[in-house]
Structure formats: C-alpha cells, structure tokens
Amino acid sequence: MTTDLGLTSGTTAERWDRAQLFFDSKAYADAARILVGVVEESPEQVGPRLLLARAYYHSAQLRRAEEQLREVIERDPVEHYAHLVLGRTLERQGRSAEAAPYLRLAAAFDGEFPAV
C-alpha cells in the first residue's frame, strides 16, 4: 500500500504552506505533487501556479513547467518572473530562438534595456 505521507491532506492553505516548505528544502517533486491539487482548487490564483512551474523546472519536468508558465502569462501578462522562467525553460530544452522574446520581455519588465 502506498501513501502520500500527508502531501495531499489538509486545507488548501495548509497544503500551500507545506508545498512552500518542500520547495524551500529543494524537494521540488514533492512540492509539485502538493501544488497540483492547490492549483486545481484555485486555478485563478497565479502564485501557486507559478510555484508549481518553478518546482517542475527545478525537477527537470520542463514540458510541464512550460505549460504552467504559459498559463501564468495568459492570466497575468506582466508577470515578469514567469517570462524569465519560461525563457530559461525553453533554453534548457534547446529552444533558444523561442526563448529570446520572453527573456527580452523579462529584462524590459525589470528595467534592463540594451545600450543604444
């Protein structure tokens, strides 16, 4: 018999807190397992979805990270960190040309402009 060790039990707020603890301790796959349920319960919230994308990124689940990051950007087009992480995710997949516009946008949102 398998158990989830309490990863998916508790209120949404308790699971959000637990996911952040797992993420902070670099247990990214466990954080992602918790965050999937949190995102399903609160799909309109960008924070849990962005943390899920980051957990996927750090656990080398790059396609899943890309999917979540695109959803974050669709919901919040000026979320500069999502643009940055999507660019990095695409780069890790060998898709540098596709990554470039996201990285440029992230830099622009952060106030970094190329020298003229």
Steps between C-alpha positions, in 0.01 A plus 500: 500500500634842404439817691552862414654569843245774555608692192144543376311519829388811686344825394613685190687752716675221693603328178623832355716550810624141483583536130705812573692311768575215260604748231725689742665172603556417130256207500358632174318186385316478834414870483361446150285206615341724764465801273312312228203471736531858622498627140201281413307646795599860428578522128456878492785560746833566332725443805445126543519442125828692477647301790381178331676606181819572693479162677462332161794701364729405788398133477573501123135456403546765235192438285280522807681816612448652156128419507450663841708805412302560183183484709644750750588740218155461348342589836752773589687628191725732704623231742865562416636202693280262298650643181851449638440141612321414174798633309738293713275194462501533124878545500544181703298322233733630228244750371709817530335686214158445656637602843646833386177709494405383850844583635491845334157569651617388843799734475279788387255441785798505735620832355795360308528643150773433246750778446436701184 
